[in-house]
Amino acid sequence: MRTRYVDFDDRHEDLAERMRAAPRIAEDFLRKWEVSWLFHENALEGVVYTSQELELGLEKQPIADATFVGALRDIKNHKTALDFCRAEARNKKLKLSLTTLKKLYELLTAGMEGRSAAEWRKDMPLHRSYFHEIAQPAKILPGLQKVFENTETAEFRNAHAIQRAARLHHGLMQVFPYTDNSGRIGRLFANMILFQAGYLPIIVHATDRQRYYESLRQPEAALRELTMDAIGNGLEHAEKYFAEAAAAGQSQVR
């Protein structure tokens, strides 16, 4: 396990060097990566966006087309939340707290009527995508407090970033504080931890949706294994992208 962590760390360092050496290629790569991340992140929640919606959602211009207003707002909100996590990851000490959790919820729901206030779930929804056991409403706040208290322990702080990301992600999903967006928030927290370690956003593919749901019914190790598989798959795609870009550049020189 530890060997795999070291391998991922080394490969991310190599990828960061390639990106610094080829900023234009890196910019194009990151744009495509974020489009893919947004697609699969939302597909895990049962929401499928078109490539047109995703591309428009990443534009900085105001939303003009009424046809796409709802979808584009949600995509922009999600991207804003991801950028917030990147910014937070630059701090020496991450703010893994109830305040950050509420902030992420507010970013994800900005502009949605009646959903901007970060209020805890008040019921046990019968029909939902996730089918693992979740906390009763009365136990949400104490459950969250325990999850975040655990992030202050020496054991948590000394663990590898992948272990910390999976542990916090899994813990938050067992509480499931909001009827909507709990999954997105859990994965954003995981990415915040991994950003600080120099990792790319994790892309858990839509094809692994069922495996993801199942991992939440099992001990944390199952989610950690899924996380590592997603990281490995992502690194392979990234390395291939830069290798092909380098080969294309050499071909043009000739």
N, C-alpha and C positions, 0 to 999 in steps of 0.2 A: 504493500500500500504506500509506504513512505517513498519507495523508489518511483512510483508513479507520480507522486506529488512533485518530487525533484525534477522529473522529466517535464512535467507541465510548466514548472517555473522556468526552466532553462529555455524551453521552446517559446514561451511568451517573451522572454528577454530577447531572443533572436528575432522574433517577429517585430518587436519594438524597434530594434536596430534597422531592420529593413524599411520600416515605415519612416523612420527619421531620414534614411538615406534617399528615399523616393517619396517626397511629400505629396506630389500630385497623384501618384498611384495610390498612396495611403488615403488621400481624401476620397477618391472614387471608391476604394475598397470599403471604407467606413460607412459611406453613404449606402452602399448595397447591403452591407452587414446590418445596418439599422433597419432597412426596409424588411429584410428577412426576419430580424428579431421581432419587429412589430407584428408581422404576419403570424408567426408561430406563437408568440405570446398570447395574442388574441384568439387564435385557433384553439389553444388549450382551454379557453373559456367558452368555446362554442361560437365565437364571433369570427366570421371570415370576411376580410376586406379584399377588395380587388387591388391590383397593382396600381391602377389609376388613383384610387382613393389614398393609398399609402404614399405615393409620390406627391400628390397634392397636399396631403397632411403634413409632409415634411417641409413644404415651402413656407417661407417667412411672410408671404403676403397674407392680408386679411382674407377670410372666407367670403367669396362672392356668390358662388353657385348655391342657391337654396336647396338644390337636390341633394347635396352632399353635406349640408351644414352639420347635422348630428354626427355623422361618421368622422368628418374632418376635425371637428372639435375634440372628439374622443382620442383621435390619433395624435393631435397636437398636445393634448393634455398628457398622454402617455409619454411622448417624447420629452416634454417638459419635466416630468417626474424622473425620467432616466437621466437627464442632464443635471437635475438636482442631486441625484445619487452620485454622479461623477464629481460634482463640486464638493459634496460632503466627504467623499473619499480622499480628498486632498488634505483634509485635516489629520493631524498626527493621531488624534484620538477620535474614533467614530462616535457619533451621537446615536447610539442604539437605544432608543427610548420611546415612551408613549408619545412624547411631543413629535418626534420624527414620524412615527406611525400615522398620527393624525394629519401631519403636514402632507404626507404622501397621499392620503385619502383625499384631502382637499385639492391637491394638484390634479388628481385623476378625475375629480368630479366638478372642476371649475366650470361655471357656466350652465350647469345642469340644475334646473329648477327643483327645489326641495331636497337636493342631495349634497349641498356644499358643506353642511355641518357634519362633523365627524362623530356621529352618534353610534353607539354600539348596537349591534343586532339585538332586537327585542323578542325574537321568536326562534323557533326551530323549524326552518322551512322544510316542507315535505318533499317538494319537487326542486331538486338542485343538481348541478353537474357533479359536484363532489359527493361521494357517498361514504366517506370515512366518518367516524364518530367525532362530533364537535362539541364544544363546551355549552352547557346550558347558559342562557343569557345572564343569570345572576352570577355566574362564575367567570364571565369574560374578563372583567377588570382584574380580579385576583390572579387569573391565569396569565394575563399579559404581564402583570407585575412580576410574577415568578419567572417568566421567560426572559424578561430584560434583566432581572437580578442575576440570573445565571450567566449573562454575558459579562458580568463584572468579576466573575471568579477567575482565579489564577489558571485553573484548568482550561477554561474557555480562551482566555487571552493567549495562552501558550500553545494552543492548537494551531494546526495549519489552516490557512485561509479557507480551503475547501471544506475542512471539517467544521469550521465556525459557520460558514455560509449554510451548509446543509442543516446544522443543528438549529440555527435560528429560524431558517425557513420551515423546517419540520415543526418546531415548537409553535410558531405563529399559526400554522395551518391546523394544528390540533385545537387551538382556541377559536379560530375563525371569527374574528371580531365583527366583520361586516357581511351583510348578505351578499353584496356585490363588491368586487375588487379585493377581497382578502387574498386570493391567489396571486393577483398582480402585485400586491404589496409584499407578500412573502417572497416573491422572486426578485423584486426590486431591492429588498434588504439583502438578499443573498448576493446580488450583483454589486451592491455598495461595498460589501466586504471584499469581494474579488477585485473590484476596481482598484482598491487600495494596494492590492498585491500585484497590480499591473496586468490583470486579465481583461479580456474582451467580455462584453455581455454574453451570458450563456444563452444559447439557442436550443431549447428543448423542442424538438420537431413535433409537429402535429401528429405525425404517425406514432409518436410515443405517448400520446395523450392517455391511453388506457393504462400504460405502464406507470405513468406519472400518478394517476389517480390511485392505482394499487399501492404505490410506494408510500402513500400517506396513511394507508391502513396498517403498514408494517413499521417495525422499529426504524429509527433514523438511518441506519446503515443502507437500507434499500434506496432511500432518496439520495444519499451520498454517492452510491454506485451509479445511479442514473445521472447525477450531476457530473461525475467524472467521465462518463461515456459521452455526454453532451460536449464537455470541454475538449475531449480528444477528437471528436468528430469535427468540431469547429476549427481546431488547430490544423487538422488535415486539409480542410477546405481553404483556410487562410494561406497555408504554406504553398498549396497548389496554385492559388491565385497569384502570389508574388513570383513564384517560379515561372509561370507562364508569361507574366508581364515582363520579367527579365529576359526571357527567351525572345519575346516579340521585339523588345528594344534592341537586342543584339542583332536580330534579323534585319531591322531597319537600318542599322549602322552599316551593314554589309551592302 
